[in-house]
């Protein structure tokens, strides 16, 4: 398995309870659902699906702006697991972890960062244009 940044360095993690790890799993699952929703939600046939993409991605961009590009869900999962905060945003690696899990592909942290921004913004634009009626489906 590919190196997954701060989550791979087990020796630096603090001991946490079973409950803390299960809460981290819930945050990870929520993060995965939000990511997949934004990635493919623009394909939806209902307006509420498109609004979900617009609201989720706009919120994500605002949180990245406020939090210096650190993801609040990754930080919450990290806190529950007892993983120290990385020095660089590129060490968060949530998208790399998803690519490894679902596609068995290792991408660089830089490509992960670019892919996340590009795909999210593209999804946001397409969903917005569909809601405005510019793209009929």
N, C-alpha and C positions, 0 to 999 in steps of 0.2 A: 504494500500500500504506500502511496506517496506521502511525503512529509506534509502534515497539515498544520504547520505553524504552532501556535501556542497550545493547541489541544494535543499535540503529539509528545510534548515534553512532560511525561507523567511524573518524573522525579521532582518537578517544581510545583506540583499541585498540592494544595492543602487537603488534609483529610476532611471529608464531608460525610454527613449521614445519608442513609438510604433515601430518606424523604427529600433531602436536598438534591440528590441525583435524579429522583423522579420528577421533581419540579423543573430541573434543568431539561429533562426529556420532554416535558410538556412545552417549555419555551422553544426547544429545538423543533418540535412538531409544528407549533404555531408559526415559527419562522419559515419552515418549509412550505406550509400551506400558503402563507402570504406571498412568498417568492414565486411559487407555481401559479398562483392566482394572477399576479401581475404579469408573469411571463406569457400566459395563454388566455387570460380572461378576456382580452380584446376580441377573441374569436366567438364569444358568447352571443346568444340570440336575444337576450333580454337586456333591457336598459339597466336594471339593477346590477348586472354583471359588469357592464361597462363603467357604471358609477363606482363600483368597487375598485376597479383598476385605477381610475382617476384619483379617487380619494386616498387609496393605499399608497400609490406612488408619489403623489404630491406630499403626503405626510412624511414619507421616507426621505424625500429630498429636503424638506424643511428640517427634519431631525438630523440629517447629515450636516446640513449647514450650521445648525446650532451646536452640534456635538463634534465638530472638526472631523467629519467623515467617519466617525466611529458609529457603528450600528448599535442602537439601544437593545435590540433583542440578543445580539451576540454578547454584549456586555452583561446582560442579565443571565444568560446561560453560563457564561464564564464565571460570574460571581457565585451562582449556585454550585458549580463544579469545583470551585476553589482554584481556578486557573488565574494566574496573574495577568494583568492587562498588558498587552503588547506595546512595544515602543512605537511601532509603525502600524498604520491602518492596513497595510498590505499583509500583515501577519494575522489578521482575523480569520481569513480563509473560509468563510461559510460557503461561498459558491464553489470553491475548490472541493470542499467536503461533499457537497451535493453531486458534483460531477464524478467524483470518485465512487460515491455510493450508487448512483443510478446508471452511469455510462462507463465506469471503469476507465476514465480518461483523466490524466493529470495535466492541468493547465497551470501556467505560471501565475503568481500572485498579481502581476501587472495585467495580464490578459483577463484574469478574473475580475479585477477592478473595472477595466474598460468594458468588458462584456456586460457586467451588472448595470453600469450607467447607460450604455448604448441601448441594450434591450429594454430596460425600464422606461427610458425616455421614448423609445419607439412605440412601446405598448401604450404609454400615456397619450401620445399624439394620435395614434390610430383610434383608441377608445374615445378620445375627445372629438375627433372628426366624425366618428360614427354617431355619437350622441347629438352632434350639431346637424346631422343629416347630410354631410358632405360625402360620406361613403355609405351607400345603401347595401345592406346585407340581408 
